[in-house]
């Protein structure tokens, strides 16, 4: 009988790598399959290794299969282990990205549901998935892979008026920005309560959304705090641009904001739920996911999409109000989400592609990548780079945290710098000082494979939350 016993060195020969999997296999095969020859035992264990899903319902071998897959069901939830296999991911602009950011992305790639990944050149550390991280998963959606501000987006309206319009009407523009944009937590809009987004059936079908409809109604058309902004500026378009507009300069409005309290509450609710049912090791808990085949996964997907549409509605109302107040005619619109997840076919397989602080950049897809309140941003069109999961950066990316920026610069320094560059700032603070960000020109040079440049946007009058 001893000659037929399986030992660790036997399992090593058939490619068992995990010590825990080896231990389980030795105990189970030697106690529950005593009648088998050594070779038959090894054949059976090799089959479990190669096809673990086929053994998940087996009376005793299921424990080995669960360990190999990295999934162990308990009364409190399902325990998942991170993959030991090295799943590589594309990195663009590596010289701009910290080691901690790359390490955080490596952990995300070790999830058993992760298939592909990429880091954009503006990437920096975030909760769960790095900001600037793109992650493609199989039948799983990560609430923190999308982020707290679901559907956060950029939108640029281009108007049929010359740039001199801004200088001539600077007082009226500042007045319009103060009267028609509202920033920060608790800000309430008194108009547009009948917007079609509020009539969506999800508000009546999903419990968390029922509770949030009043907040959504009150905040519709407002902007968040932090790095969110609305600004008037100059758009420069070259000949042969994607918008079929004449080469030259135009006045434009650029906004950056998301789904407000609605999105934050949805993210918090489903992140908590994901952490309760998807049990991950310490250091990876923010990466908990919801299975897309479950009710919870489907609920989050519907709520996420609603939050994204709500964010767009907020932008549309902001641009409409400002355009109407200034009496200017819209001729082109550029917009894109960057905290969202999409169902996309990658390598012939449908996956969930999370872009947390990353711009969709499929072939010909237009977007806007801003720099900071002082330097020009870029209007771009995607090149459809599959290695980058059809993505690009969503901005320049932070060089300093908000706290470090606040501790490093004074309000008078910021005012002096903006005055020298002829930028008017309404609200704002040193947390968002231009010096706190990477240089966008350098970031753009690192993603020439990902996007083509279609034009530039130069900020002139900037409105932010008072910090």
Steps between C-alpha positions, in 0.01 A plus 500: 500500500786739587637467149177641358499805730536836333767739627583862435778415253249299295267799475786729404564278197145554373524877555321555833650826627293623793604349835140508618379320187773237546403447864131460415576266213727276710249471785195441280650264243676284761193471726206492258662314209704228672391237249662678205851436380752779529485570127118513506513742792742723310283485187196601702680788673638619168147503357383711795791737440425535129119514526416619854153632405396144410560392860333783693202277587707190583454368856865523600701631203297823504724637777806462279313650203388799705853561618636481144236740374553717805144475625383354831137537604422575866192607693625860499586517131740356247872511574717568197877469479710716274659326204865417540546509123652820361242666274681782318337832416591781263657815646511828311727780623669282761737783593200705618356223721602416857600154617203495741261560210646214298491275805133582554424408140692173542274404789192571285641274230531216754123481544371170362248693287762730343590434138673811360620832638680823415630812674466840337784758529301719742452208743539540875393312812127482574263281700493148357592554136752781437366819347608464139459123523309293243391149596313240293328226701292193419135516612589724796464871573706678767321800658837646600632419153247757381552739791295712738405767247325271252485637146729794572555659162642779289283700263609774262254721315639689200314819400473692178662813643864619482728489808482881531146443627645385834710813553220733392246331726717395797277670756184337363674161484613525864146597598354208304743255660408624847126491433469182294757262650488359852771290663555282803322268741143596583456743212141502380365593159149642491433435133476210253318269742308359205808382307445167321781330696288529816220304333719193455339177623811406702400761758191289574649154458824508705473569873815712537392716205154553652674655800723719283247649258440809715872571526540443127220744427646766729854476360419461131700755301760569771869409524716328760788637704872412481637516145161555335464817295314696234708734287477728200796484265633504146473198272757466221416262217731405212394448140333163437378462858246231597222756550514623139538855631709766332859523621537770764414608854163480675360575845425191705373376836671204667350324804621219723261341748316177575188346649502696827345350816310242294815337365688519830216328687464228235875436512505483880199267517623247246862514616385405849290218354789377284734491799248296698458227239842511329761438769850597388836512681603814687631757255261389227165548674413817304513283188198292605272427207141410423425203277318624190280189500356588843221737594745726685726523196211581268363757745833680522532497122161667460573752778844577355356567155230721648766697692695543177194634320430726797854642478442574131171670583679725751753600232234559240310734732813693599600556138142587398463760776833667426453498124154649538620765746772611259287468186749283313436222247636146547678353196677193647507293819777272633428284805620182670457304826808395694369324815294225348485140379400375158423160345756464222636219286869449575685229311171348386360483855244729663659659807416779742747783435542737796652841426570679825630841405564388141346622175340259249710519183355259244589568136369846409334561840538864604581622848645790696803470728546814716826606664437736791341840545792675331634288213328377182312172481476277192207398284580148381372208296581142590726268303336183631815357662401150617803472730367803693146359492397790273579755772701815568567732794220718637724792592854586603472307827596618845865549593415600856213391723248766595647522850857536371388764251320695773808482721736594215338808348335815632192672368703808410745289295212347308336838433829648379565208265150511351517878456830465313333253267183712463274237658199605710409256780166510681515283812762228499798461731860385526398131505442536126796725422648433154830403663327203669459329162730328254581678173232401250736546203724229646202275568378546143843410363469167686170411331561579136407136427162550664355827367531754220482871584200679350536839666571689821303678770652797688329591832420867555237537773479208747226423752558248781367425845627736768754302705 
